[in-house]
Structure formats: C-alpha cells, structure tokens
Amino acid sequence: MEARRLQGRVALVTGAASGLGYACSRRYAEEGAVVIGFDLQACADWDEIARAVAGSHLLIGDVCDLAATEAAVAEAVRAHGRLDVLLTAAGIAAGGPVHALPVEEWDRVQSVNLKGTFLSIKAALPAMMRQRSGSIITVASVEGIEGSEGGSSYNASKGGVILLTKNVAMDYGRLGVRANCICPGFIETPLFESVFGNELLAPYRERIREQHKLGRFGRPEEIAGAAFFLASDDSSFVTGQVLVVDGGYTAGHRFGFTELMGLE
C-alpha cells in the first residue's frame, strides 16, 4: 500500500474486523494513516493493514463498554500523540413490528448502534478537544432517514445516530472538531448477507436492489471512499452533514417508466 493523503494521521475505527469498518480501515491505511481497529472479533485479513502502516493494529473490545473505548483512545494517543479521526462502523441489524418486538431486542439494538456510537464519541472527544482538531464520522443508514417495514428498532437507532452527529457538530465546531454522518444504502457486507442471504428473502432482496436507481447494491469500498473524503482536508469546511451514499435509493420511487421511455 502506498502512503498518501492521510500520512501522519491517526484513526480509530470501530467495527473494523469486517464489512464497512474493515473497508474503511483498509482505505485509511492505503492513504497513509495509522489505523487502530476496534471490534469484538479478530480478523486475519487485518494483518495486511498492520503491515501497511507501522503502528496499525486491531484491538478486541466492546463499543458498549465505555472503559474499553476510553482505553482504545488512550492507547492511540499514548503511542502516537494524537487522534485525528474516529469512524463508528460497529452495528447490528435486527427489528420487527413494535407489538411483537421483545424489549430485550430493542435494548440490544439501541445499545450497540446508538449507545455504542455515543460512547465512542464520548471517549474520543477529550483528545480532539485538547488538540483542537478532529473528524468524527458516524455510520448510520438510509433506514435512519426513512422508514422500512419491520425496521422499528434498527431505524430508530440509526435515526438517533444522525441527530447525535448533528449535535456533536454544533457543540464542538468552535474547538475545531468536525462531525458528519454517512448513510449507506444496502451494501454487500456480511451483515447484509446475514439478513438477506437466505432463500426465503430472495424475492425481497431483488425488490430492494431494484429501488437502487443504479440497479445494484453498493460495495464496501464505495462507502470507504466517502469515509476518506470526510477524514481528509478536502472536507475541511464540511460538518453537521449527512452524506447519503445509496445508489439513488432515496431519490424517489421507481415504477418502471424508464423502460417505457427507452432509458433501459
């Protein structure tokens, strides 16, 4: 990997062992950043990132544990003197109609997706405040912008992430800390496959694909490109924003008139 535009910066990425978190970690390393990954599980592929930039490594820990997230930040600062980027990609997918949703399941989703994001930001802010700079990048979803059938707990958690991010941008902007949120469409990740990879949901998977106006699901590296932009100096005047990367999923409803107009 060739060090480029994030040379000399230090990034902490939660959910870094797979999916979007891994793709973003890899892109940051390709751009020269030291990457501290944080996840509940190990990842053999992380050796490539660790070899690419000295000091990069994957920590095992839980985003729902404030002491663990604070320890990860402390390690980054102790080893490298600063923390420039926080990317919160840790998350789980679950839901159901409200009347049938167990309270414990609601709590589990909010704990990982929303509380875990809050705790990661809370742990990172003191270091960024001291150095009067930093880019906080949260990962929500198009399902935090609009509803989806049976998505009660997941949608609520991701909607919360969006507004939390905006509040962080307002509260810490004068201290040089930026905060922005990426809302992916449906991206081909292990999390996506765990939900839509079974035969029962195959017809629904195709309907969802059709609602992406580019006619396909997204790739993790396409979200990593947006994450790189928000971590780089190219976004130095961007804060409090929701960057939707969804292949046109939220652009509007699709009924097939493009075929009638000869546009397919």
Secondary structure, 3 states (H helix, E strand, C coil): CCCCCCCCCEEEEECCCCHHHHHHHHHHHHCCCEEEEEECCCCCCHHHHHHHCCCCEEEECCCCCHHHHHHHHHHHHHHHCCCCEEEECCCCCCCCCHHHCCHHHHHHHHHHHHHHHHHHHHHHHHHHHHHCCEEEEEECCHHHCCCCCCCHHHHHHHHHHHHHHHHHHHHHHHHCEEEEEEEECCECCHHHHHHHCCHHHHHHHHHHHHHCCCCCCECHHHHHHHHHHHHCHHHCCCCCCEEEECCCCCCCCCCCHHHHCCCC
